[in-house]
Amino acid sequence: MQPNDSERVIHVADIDPHCRQTILSRLFEHLAPDQSLQIVADHDPRRLRLQFEATHGSRCAWSYLEKGPDVWRIRLRLRPDRSSERA
């Protein structure tokens, strides 16, 4: 799966395991509406998904692009915060 022009591809194996969640979360939080982040891993990053859902709730759009067995690719998009539109 090829990334689109506004998508950054991150291979999680290239990030120190102790820093992964923090780095990925910061990258995600700084996405513009037209950007996405593609995560590439050698396993299903279920724990990361749970962390993102707990932190970002429905603002995190998580889509599997490839589901193993050797490579897992996930596209993350930051959905607009609808609560700020109501205020």
Backbone as CSV, one residue per row, in Angstrom:
resi,resn,N_x,N_y,N_z,CA_x,CA_y,CA_z,C_x,C_y,C_z
1,MET,0.858,-1.177,0.000,0.000,0.000,0.000,0.896,1.230,0.000
2,GLN,0.775,2.025,-1.021,1.573,3.240,-1.153,0.944,4.375,-0.349
3,PRO,1.769,5.161,0.326,1.223,6.319,1.041,0.786,7.389,0.059
4,ASN,-0.161,8.221,0.483,-0.543,9.344,-0.359,0.444,10.487,-0.119
5,ASP,0.299,11.577,-0.855,1.256,12.687,-0.791,1.335,13.345,0.576
6,SER,0.258,13.316,1.333,0.240,13.992,2.623,0.347,13.009,3.791
7,GLU,0.944,11.852,3.529,1.021,10.817,4.550,2.476,10.516,4.916
8,ARG,2.743,10.543,6.196,4.065,10.188,6.701,4.027,8.719,7.094
9,VAL,5.050,7.954,6.688,5.124,6.528,6.994,6.151,6.328,8.104
10,ILE,5.718,5.657,9.169,6.570,5.405,10.318,6.711,3.900,10.508
11,HIS,7.946,3.414,10.481,8.237,2.008,10.781,8.541,1.934,12.271
12,VAL,7.646,1.324,13.023,7.798,1.341,14.478,9.052,0.625,14.952
13,ALA,9.564,-0.302,14.174,10.798,-1.000,14.555,11.986,-0.040,14.614
14,ASP,11.880,1.099,13.943,12.957,2.092,13.943,12.933,2.998,15.177
15,ILE,11.912,2.860,16.028,11.757,3.714,17.205,12.014,2.884,18.459
16,ASP,12.766,3.446,19.383,13.021,2.783,20.671,11.680,2.399,21.302
17,PRO,11.526,1.141,21.724,10.244,0.693,22.291,9.748,1.545,23.453
18,HIS,10.644,2.111,24.228,10.243,2.923,25.379,9.685,4.280,24.961
19,CYS,9.938,4.685,23.725,9.512,6.011,23.241,8.409,5.944,22.207
20,ARG,8.068,4.767,21.721,7.138,4.629,20.590,5.803,5.324,20.811
21,GLN,5.144,5.001,21.913,3.806,5.536,22.134,3.840,7.051,22.199
22,THR,4.818,7.609,22.878,4.920,9.058,23.010,5.173,9.714,21.660
23,ILE,6.110,9.174,20.898,6.444,9.745,19.589,5.253,9.650,18.636
24,LEU,4.633,8.481,18.572,3.499,8.309,17.664,2.326,9.199,18.068
25,SER,2.100,9.331,19.352,1.014,10.179,19.821,1.265,11.640,19.455
26,ARG,2.487,12.111,19.620,2.805,13.504,19.273,2.679,13.741,17.773
27,LEU,3.150,12.793,16.973,3.006,12.927,15.520,1.533,12.987,15.135
28,PHE,0.734,12.131,15.760,-0.696,12.090,15.480,-1.368,13.414,15.849
29,GLU,-1.046,13.946,17.026,-1.665,15.179,17.510,-1.370,16.379,16.614
30,HIS,-0.291,16.315,15.845,0.087,17.431,14.988,-0.340,17.250,13.523
31,LEU,-1.186,16.264,13.261,-1.682,16.065,11.902,-2.658,17.180,11.523
32,ALA,-2.529,17.653,10.309,-3.500,18.590,9.746,-4.681,17.773,9.212
33,PRO,-5.823,18.433,8.970,-7.002,17.697,8.492,-6.780,16.896,7.215
34,ASP,-5.884,17.330,6.350,-5.663,16.624,5.087,-4.491,15.648,5.147
35,GLN,-3.939,15.420,6.331,-2.786,14.537,6.475,-3.176,13.237,7.172
36,SER,-2.339,12.241,6.977,-2.515,10.981,7.687,-1.136,10.448,8.050
37,LEU,-1.149,9.475,8.932,0.063,8.851,9.411,-0.082,7.354,9.172
38,GLN,0.889,6.750,8.504,0.842,5.317,8.262,1.875,4.644,9.161
39,ILE,1.414,3.712,9.973,2.277,2.975,10.882,2.526,1.596,10.280
40,VAL,3.797,1.198,10.242,4.183,-0.116,9.722,4.812,-0.898,10.870
41,ALA,4.287,-2.098,11.125,4.779,-2.917,12.233,4.865,-4.381,11.810
42,ASP,5.565,-5.167,12.620,5.687,-6.598,12.341,4.679,-7.420,13.147
43,HIS,3.735,-6.735,13.790,2.680,-7.377,14.579,1.469,-6.439,14.606
44,ASP,0.351,-6.966,15.052,-0.849,-6.142,15.180,-0.673,-5.229,16.397
45,PRO,-0.631,-3.908,16.198,-0.415,-2.988,17.316,-1.701,-2.695,18.098
46,ARG,-2.339,-3.745,18.609,-3.606,-3.606,19.330,-3.481,-2.734,20.574
47,ARG,-2.388,-2.906,21.314,-2.210,-2.129,22.533,-2.093,-0.630,22.205
48,LEU,-1.394,-0.317,21.124,-1.287,1.067,20.689,-2.663,1.619,20.328
49,ARG,-3.471,0.808,19.663,-4.823,1.257,19.306,-5.642,1.566,20.554
50,LEU,-5.551,0.709,21.550,-6.284,0.946,22.794,-5.820,2.237,23.471
51,GLN,-4.522,2.484,23.434,-3.982,3.712,24.018,-4.480,4.940,23.259
52,PHE,-4.496,4.854,21.934,-4.977,5.968,21.122,-6.464,6.211,21.366
53,GLU,-7.247,5.146,21.459,-8.682,5.297,21.720,-8.919,5.914,23.095
54,ALA,-8.116,5.512,24.092,-8.272,6.061,25.441,-7.885,7.539,25.478
55,THR,-6.861,7.904,24.731,-6.364,9.278,24.740,-7.169,10.194,23.824
56,HIS,-7.490,9.725,22.633,-8.081,10.585,21.606,-9.545,10.275,21.303
57,GLY,-10.043,9.192,21.824,-11.444,8.832,21.612,-11.802,8.708,20.140
58,SER,-12.959,9.236,19.786,-13.452,9.109,18.415,-12.724,10.025,17.433
59,ARG,-11.825,10.868,17.936,-11.055,11.740,17.039,-10.012,10.955,16.267
60,CYS,-9.714,9.732,16.696,-8.709,8.904,16.026,-9.393,7.950,15.049
61,ALA,-9.135,8.159,13.766,-9.645,7.253,12.733,-8.535,6.249,12.428
62,TRP,-8.740,5.001,12.785,-7.750,3.935,12.680,-8.220,2.970,11.604
63,SER,-7.437,2.790,10.536,-7.817,1.901,9.435,-6.684,0.934,9.138
64,TYR,-7.004,-0.356,9.125,-6.011,-1.352,8.739,-5.889,-1.364,7.216
65,LEU,-4.674,-1.214,6.728,-4.399,-1.290,5.301,-3.862,-2.664,4.932
66,GLU,-3.182,-3.295,5.883,-2.605,-4.627,5.686,-2.587,-5.313,7.045
67,LYS,-3.032,-6.588,7.069,-3.138,-7.307,8.331,-2.298,-8.575,8.309
68,GLY,-0.982,-8.412,8.370,-0.042,-9.519,8.530,-0.108,-10.555,7.439
69,PRO,0.539,-11.651,7.656,1.133,-12.061,8.925,2.505,-11.425,9.198
70,ASP,3.181,-10.937,8.171,4.527,-10.392,8.380,4.534,-8.876,8.555
71,VAL,3.622,-8.203,7.902,3.580,-6.739,7.942,2.161,-6.282,8.261
72,TRP,2.086,-5.315,9.156,0.817,-4.684,9.508,0.951,-3.208,9.169
73,ARG,-0.017,-2.678,8.430,-0.024,-1.255,8.066,-1.337,-0.643,8.531
74,ILE,-1.199,0.463,9.233,-2.359,1.150,9.770,-2.298,2.605,9.360
75,ARG,-3.423,3.138,8.918,-3.509,4.563,8.583,-4.266,5.256,9.716
76,LEU,-3.667,6.322,10.231,-4.287,7.121,11.282,-4.621,8.500,10.738
77,ARG,-5.838,8.934,11.027,-6.254,10.290,10.670,-6.853,10.933,11.907
78,LEU,-6.641,12.227,12.044,-7.209,12.979,13.150,-8.518,13.597,12.687
79,ARG,-9.618,13.116,13.255,-10.922,13.664,12.900,-11.103,15.017,13.578
80,PRO,-11.890,15.892,12.985,-12.147,17.201,13.609,-12.827,17.037,14.961
81,ASP,-12.537,17.940,15.859,-13.170,17.960,17.171,-14.525,18.634,17.027
82,ARG,-15.581,17.860,17.037,-16.933,18.385,16.816,-17.404,19.247,17.975
83,SER,-16.887,19.025,19.168,-17.361,19.812,20.322,-16.980,21.280,20.182
84,SER,-15.840,21.578,19.555,-15.424,22.971,19.400,-16.292,23.687,18.357
85,GLU,-16.912,22.916,17.454,-17.769,23.525,16.443,-19.096,23.998,17.049
86,ARG,-19.520,23.356,18.135,-20.796,23.678,18.771,-20.693,24.907,19.661
87,ALA,-19.502,25.199,20.093,-19.320,26.308,21.058,-19.459,27.663,20.391
